[in-house]
Amino acid sequence: MPQTIALECYEKATGLEPHYSTAFYNIGVTFYNLGDQDKAIEYFKKAFETDPKYRSVYHYEILALMERDEHNKAPELLNNAHKRMR
């Protein structure tokens, strides 16, 4: 399965470079595409921690929240994103 190979590669990359926000983001996107929103959000949060201005992360985390019917959390996330982009 290609997603499994991708996850292994991204995990290896984060092991070598623990501040590699793009790898955390890509892991999140992969889990999002596999339908595992909980894991996706977990990795999007790790991407935030390593790079709070990584704009694409916010987009996918909002999509994952919507998939979990947690629409009420999106405005707070957008507000936090706006503050971090300053």
Sequence and secondary structure as in RCSB ss.txt:
>XXXX:A:sequence
MPQTIALECYEKATGLEPHYSTAFYNIGVTFYNLGDQDKAIEYFKKAFETDPKYRSVYHYEILALMERDEHNKAP
ELLNNAHKRMR
>XXXX:A:secstr
 HHHHHHHHHHHHHHH TT HHHHHHHHHHHHHHT HHHHHHHHHHHHHH TT HHHHHHHHHHHHHTT GGGHH
HHHHHHHHHT 
